[in-house]
Amino acid sequence: MKFVNKNTMNFKEIIQQDKPVLVDFFAEWCGPCQTMSPILKEVKDVLADKVAILKIDVDKNQAIATKFQVRGVPTFVLYKKGQQVWRQSGMVSKKDLISILEKFS
């Protein structure tokens, strides 16, 4: 999992990858975000290189959060070759996340 801050590789370059890129818009103060963090790690362990997971702290990256209309955290957005293919705000189960990601990998 990669964490994005202002000095990291260009966001647009990252989401252009051939494999699915799951973007987790989160905040450190967010309880549900903290609950999702180990779930995302387990999902990455299961799917390995089939998927990239990118974590974006909305407090440190307000411009990106605003541009992508993130109104609440956690918000998950899945990209495939730069196109948004799925989006959900709120918690998602490990089983559901794996199912969604496998559908696009």
C-alpha positions, 0 to 999 in steps of 0.5 A: 500500500502506498501513502500519498502526500504532496511529494509523491508520484503524480496521482494521475500517473498512478491511476493510469495503471493496467491493474485496478487501483483502489484509492482509500480517501481517509483521515487519521481521526476517522474511526471507521478509517482506522477499522478499514486499515487492517482490512485493506492490508489483508485484501492486499495480502490476498490479491498481491500484485493484482491490485494497487492500493493507494491511501490518501489522507484528505487532511494532507491532500485537500486539493485531491479530495476536493477535485474528486468530490470526497465528502466523507471518509472513508471513501473508496474509489476504484480506477482501471486504466484511469477510469473510475469503475466503482465508488463507495463511501463508508466501510466495506467488508474484506469479502466484498472488497476482494470480490469487487477487485477481482471483478476488475483485475 
